[in-house]
């Protein structure tokens, strides 16, 4: 250590950031579990059943889709969410 210089403190993640991350992971886990049990739900149905804001559900579904854990089926009547299976991935 050089004289006159203080040691560099370690980077500590604030508790709020950790809590937000834990909440995000928990919400994604709940959504994925619900989609696995009841495939074919819309975003609003998922939000209603889990009592989570529809916009939050939209964000979590986007993350799950990017992680290749869920898939979406769009038709003239709306968008329906399904768990992604191994068969879907190979197709």
N, CA, C and O of each residue as an XYZ file, in Angstrom:
364
protein
N       0.845     -1.183      0.000
C       0.000      0.000      0.000
C       0.881      1.234      0.000
O       1.867      1.312      0.734
N       0.519      2.184     -0.821
C       1.268      3.421     -0.895
C       0.936      4.289      0.301
O      -0.185      4.285      0.809
N       1.923      5.019      0.731
C       1.697      5.900      1.873
C       0.741      7.028      1.504
O       0.837      7.608      0.422
N      -0.157      7.324      2.388
C      -1.077      8.428      2.188
C      -2.343      8.076      1.420
O      -3.240      8.912      1.306
N      -2.438      6.872      0.895
C      -3.641      6.483      0.168
C      -4.472      5.512      1.002
O      -3.952      4.551      1.571
N      -5.739      5.779      1.059
C      -6.637      4.894      1.808
C      -6.950      3.667      0.954
O      -6.966      3.756     -0.274
N      -7.196      2.528      1.591
C      -7.561      1.343      0.809
C      -8.906      1.554      0.108
O      -9.764      2.284      0.604
N      -9.076      0.918     -1.027
C     -10.323      1.029     -1.786
C     -11.359      0.114     -1.139
O     -11.131     -1.087     -0.996
N     -12.502      0.688     -0.746
C     -13.519     -0.151     -0.098
C     -14.145     -1.115     -1.109
O     -14.229     -0.802     -2.296
N     -14.580     -2.279     -0.641
C     -15.229     -3.224     -1.557
C     -16.581     -2.679     -2.023
O     -17.224     -1.899     -1.320
N     -16.994     -3.092     -3.192
C     -18.288     -2.666     -3.729
C     -19.372     -3.489     -3.043
O     -19.367     -4.718     -3.100
N     -20.286     -2.801     -2.403
C     -21.365     -3.465     -1.679
C     -22.681     -3.103     -2.354
O     -22.967     -1.928     -2.584
N     -23.465     -4.100     -2.663
C     -24.773     -3.860     -3.265
C     -25.731     -3.388     -2.176
O     -25.871     -4.049     -1.147
N     -26.389     -2.260     -2.391
C     -27.331     -1.773     -1.383
C     -28.462     -2.771     -1.147
O     -28.852     -3.487     -2.069
N     -28.997     -2.829      0.081
C     -30.073     -3.779      0.389
C     -31.300     -3.630     -0.508
O     -31.939     -4.626     -0.847
N     -31.638     -2.392     -0.899
C     -32.817     -2.187     -1.740
C     -32.647     -2.876     -3.095
O     -33.597     -3.463     -3.614
N     -31.453     -2.810     -3.666
C     -31.202     -3.450     -4.961
C     -31.361     -4.958     -4.830
O     -31.952     -5.600     -5.699
N     -30.833     -5.527     -3.742
C     -30.962     -6.968     -3.523
C     -32.426     -7.353     -3.347
O     -32.862     -8.378     -3.870
N     -33.188     -6.542     -2.615
C     -34.608     -6.838     -2.386
C     -35.387     -6.769     -3.699
O     -36.251     -7.608     -3.955
N     -35.083     -5.771     -4.530
C     -35.763     -5.654     -5.825
C     -35.451     -6.847     -6.710
O     -36.328     -7.361     -7.404
N     -34.205     -7.286     -6.684
C     -33.809     -8.437     -7.491
C     -34.510     -9.703     -6.995
O     -34.970    -10.517     -7.795
N     -34.586     -9.860     -5.690
C     -35.261    -11.029     -5.116
C     -36.747    -11.020     -5.475
O     -37.322    -12.067     -5.772
N     -37.364     -9.844     -5.448
C     -38.779     -9.737     -5.814
C     -38.971    -10.101     -7.287
O     -39.913    -10.815     -7.631
N     -38.089     -9.616     -8.152
C     -38.173     -9.907     -9.583
C     -38.068    -11.406     -9.834
O     -38.845    -11.965    -10.608
N     -37.119    -12.049     -9.188
C     -36.937    -13.496     -9.351
C     -38.160    -14.249     -8.829
O     -38.608    -15.210     -9.455
N     -38.701    -13.820     -7.688
C     -39.882    -14.480     -7.117
C     -41.092    -14.320     -8.039
O     -41.862    -15.262     -8.225
N     -41.260    -13.121     -8.616
C     -42.377    -12.904     -9.540
C     -42.244    -13.789    -10.776
O     -43.229    -14.364    -11.240
N     -41.039    -13.896    -11.301
C     -40.842    -14.746    -12.485
C     -41.107    -16.204    -12.151
O     -41.670    -16.936    -12.965
N     -40.709    -16.630    -10.969
C     -40.944    -18.020    -10.553
C     -42.446    -18.292    -10.437
O     -42.924    -19.334    -10.886
N     -43.189    -17.358     -9.836
C     -44.642    -17.518     -9.706
C     -45.324    -17.565    -11.073
O     -46.206    -18.392    -11.307
N     -44.915    -16.686    -11.958
C     -45.518    -16.644    -13.294
C     -45.228    -17.933    -14.041
O     -46.119    -18.506    -14.669
N     -43.995    -18.388    -13.976
C     -43.636    -19.625    -14.686
C     -44.406    -20.819    -14.128
O     -44.867    -21.676    -14.881
N     -44.542    -20.867    -12.808
C     -45.283    -21.966    -12.175
C     -46.750    -21.946    -12.609
O     -47.326    -22.996    -12.895
N     -47.353    -20.765    -12.661
C     -48.753    -20.643    -13.078
C     -48.927    -21.051    -14.543
O     -49.880    -21.751    -14.884
N     -48.011    -20.617    -15.401
C     -48.100    -20.974    -16.822
C     -47.927    -22.474    -17.008
O     -48.554    -23.068    -17.886
N     -47.086    -23.087    -16.194
C     -46.884    -24.535    -16.295
C     -48.152    -25.277    -15.888
O     -48.532    -26.263    -16.520
N     -48.810    -24.794    -14.819
C     -50.038    -25.440    -14.352
C     -51.222    -25.191    -15.274
O     -52.024    -26.089    -15.528
N     -51.323    -23.968    -15.771
C     -52.460    -23.580    -16.609
C     -51.967    -22.910    -17.890
O     -52.015    -21.684    -17.998
N     -51.497    -23.687    -18.855
C     -51.009    -23.081    -20.097
C     -52.130    -22.404    -20.874
O     -53.292    -22.801    -20.780
N     -51.773    -21.389    -21.634
C     -52.750    -20.709    -22.476
C     -53.401    -19.503    -21.837
O     -54.433    -19.035    -22.319
N     -52.823    -18.987    -20.762
C     -53.376    -17.795    -20.123
C     -52.879    -16.540    -20.827
O     -51.796    -16.529    -21.412
N     -53.679    -15.490    -20.764
C     -53.241    -14.200    -21.291
C     -52.507    -13.455    -20.181
O     -52.546    -13.844    -19.014
N     -51.841    -12.380    -20.576
C     -51.092    -11.573    -19.607
C     -52.018    -11.021    -18.521
O     -51.654    -11.005    -17.345
N     -53.201    -10.574    -18.908
C     -54.128    -10.006    -17.927
C     -54.670    -11.072    -16.974
O     -54.889    -10.795    -15.795
N     -54.886    -12.284    -17.476
C     -55.330    -13.374    -16.602
C     -54.239    -13.720    -15.588
O     -54.530    -13.977    -14.420
N     -52.992    -13.726    -16.037
C     -51.871    -14.007    -15.129
C     -51.803    -12.929    -14.057
O     -51.652    -13.235    -12.874
N     -51.915    -11.663    -14.468
C     -51.865    -10.552    -13.520
C     -52.992    -10.647    -12.502
O     -52.785    -10.403    -11.313
N     -54.174    -10.999    -12.967
C     -55.336    -11.101    -12.086
C     -55.169    -12.231    -11.070
O     -55.474    -12.057     -9.890
N     -54.694    -13.367    -11.519
C     -54.570    -14.526    -10.625
C     -53.454    -14.365     -9.607
O     -53.557    -14.873     -8.491
N     -52.387    -13.662     -9.977
C     -51.260    -13.492     -9.056
C     -51.300    -12.163     -8.312
O     -50.453    -11.902     -7.457
N     -52.286    -11.318     -8.635
C     -52.408     -9.991     -8.016
C     -51.125     -9.177     -8.207
O     -50.606     -8.574     -7.267
N     -50.638     -9.178     -9.425
C     -49.462     -8.396     -9.804
C     -49.915     -7.439    -10.902
O     -50.784     -7.779    -11.705
N     -49.333     -6.251    -10.938
C     -49.705     -5.267    -11.956
C     -49.457     -5.827    -13.356
O     -48.433     -6.469    -13.589
N     -50.384     -5.591    -14.293
C     -50.223     -6.115    -15.654
C     -48.910     -5.703    -16.323
O     -48.313     -6.487    -17.062
N     -48.463     -4.474    -16.062
C     -47.201     -4.034    -16.667
C     -46.023     -4.834    -16.114
O     -45.097     -5.176    -16.848
N     -46.066     -5.128    -14.814
C     -45.011     -5.941    -14.206
C     -45.013     -7.337    -14.817
O     -43.953     -7.896    -15.097
N     -46.196     -7.900    -15.022
C     -46.302     -9.226    -15.646
C     -45.709     -9.173    -17.050
O     -45.010    -10.097    -17.465
N     -45.983     -8.103    -17.775
C     -45.435     -7.960    -19.125
C     -43.908     -7.973    -19.087
O     -43.274     -8.652    -19.894
N     -43.320     -7.231    -18.157
C     -41.858     -7.194    -18.045
C     -41.287     -8.567    -17.710
O     -40.294     -8.992    -18.300
N     -41.919     -9.260    -16.757
C     -41.416    -10.583    -16.341
C     -41.577    -11.612    -17.458
O     -40.700    -12.452    -17.656
N     -42.701    -11.550    -18.194
C     -42.901    -12.473    -19.312
C     -41.853    -12.237    -20.400
O     -41.376    -13.184    -21.026
N     -41.502    -10.985    -20.618
C     -40.459    -10.677    -21.595
C     -39.135    -11.288    -21.161
O     -38.420    -11.869    -21.977
N     -38.805    -11.159    -19.875
C     -37.569    -11.765    -19.364
C     -37.606    -13.285    -19.496
O     -36.617    -13.899    -19.895
N     -38.733    -13.886    -19.164
C     -38.857    -15.341    -19.273
C     -38.755    -15.795    -20.726
O     -38.161    -16.834    -21.017
N     -39.333    -15.019    -21.629
C     -39.262    -15.387    -23.048
C     -37.829    -15.277    -23.565
O     -37.377    -16.130    -24.329
N     -37.120    -14.239    -23.156
C     -35.717    -14.087    -23.566
C     -34.847    -15.195    -22.998
O     -33.853    -15.589    -23.609
N     -35.223    -15.698    -21.828
C     -34.483    -16.804    -21.208
C     -34.897    -18.151    -21.792
O     -34.372    -19.192    -21.396
N     -35.837    -18.129    -22.733
C     -36.353    -19.332    -23.391
C     -37.016    -20.297    -22.408
O     -36.826    -21.511    -22.485
N     -37.796    -19.734    -21.483
C     -38.534    -20.547    -20.517
C     -40.025    -20.594    -20.833
O     -40.717    -21.530    -20.432
N     -40.519    -19.591    -21.548
C     -41.924    -19.574    -21.960
C     -41.988    -19.165    -23.427
O     -41.044    -18.596    -23.975
N     -43.109    -19.466    -24.041
C     -43.326    -19.072    -25.434
C     -44.709    -18.443    -25.552
O     -45.573    -18.628    -24.695
N     -44.892    -17.707    -26.619
C     -46.151    -16.995    -26.817
C     -46.809    -17.497    -28.098
O     -46.137    -17.800    -29.084
N     -48.124    -17.578    -28.062
C     -48.894    -17.966    -29.243
C     -49.856    -16.819    -29.533
O     -50.759    -16.541    -28.743
N     -49.660    -16.165    -30.653
C     -50.503    -15.026    -31.012
C     -51.520    -15.457    -32.064
O     -51.192    -16.173    -33.009
N     -52.758    -15.006    -31.880
C     -53.770    -15.197    -32.918
C     -54.687    -13.981    -32.930
O     -54.413    -12.991    -32.250
N     -55.749    -14.045    -33.680
C     -56.645    -12.894    -33.827
C     -57.326    -12.515    -32.510
O     -57.739    -11.368    -32.334
N     -57.443    -13.463    -31.595
C     -58.138    -13.201    -30.334
C     -57.224    -12.694    -29.227
O     -57.716    -12.199    -28.213
N     -55.918    -12.802    -29.389
C     -55.010    -12.318    -28.363
C     -53.720    -13.111    -28.307
O     -53.388    -13.858    -29.227
N     -52.998    -12.935    -27.206
C     -51.713    -13.599    -26.994
C     -51.844    -14.561    -25.815
O     -52.360    -14.195    -24.758
N     -51.381    -15.772    -26.004
C     -51.486    -16.801    -24.977
C     -50.091    -17.326    -24.664
O     -49.284    -17.544    -25.568
N     -49.811    -17.528    -23.382
C     -48.480    -17.927    -22.931
C     -48.449    -19.400    -22.564
O     -49.388    -19.926    -21.966
N     -47.349    -20.063    -22.931
C     -47.164    -21.494    -22.678
C     -45.748    -21.741    -22.182
O     -44.832    -20.992    -22.523
N     -45.558    -22.789    -21.377
C     -44.184    -23.144    -20.993
C     -43.450    -23.683    -22.219
O     -44.046    -24.368    -23.050
N     -42.181    -23.378    -22.330
C     -41.390    -23.868    -23.457
C     -40.880    -25.260    -23.120
O     -40.227    -25.461    -22.096
N     -41.179    -26.209    -23.981
C     -40.734    -27.588    -23.759
C     -39.513    -27.874    -24.618
O     -39.143    -27.063    -25.467
N     -38.890    -29.017    -24.401
C     -37.728    -29.412    -25.196
C     -38.102    -29.566    -26.663
O     -37.299    -29.258    -27.543
N     -39.319    -30.042    -26.935
C     -39.776    -30.209    -28.314
C     -39.861    -28.862    -29.026
O     -39.522    -28.753    -30.205
N     -40.321    -27.823    -28.296
C     -40.431    -26.491    -28.887
C     -39.060    -25.940    -29.249
O     -38.899    -25.275    -30.272
N     -38.077    -26.219    -28.408
C     -36.746    -25.683    -28.625
C     -36.085    -26.283    -29.856
O     -35.363    -25.592    -30.575
N     -36.326    -27.557    -30.102
C     -35.693    -28.210    -31.244
C     -36.393    -27.876    -32.553
O     -35.792    -27.976    -33.622
N     -37.641    -27.485    -32.478
C     -38.407    -27.184    -33.705
C     -38.003    -25.856    -34.306
O     -38.546    -25.453    -35.335
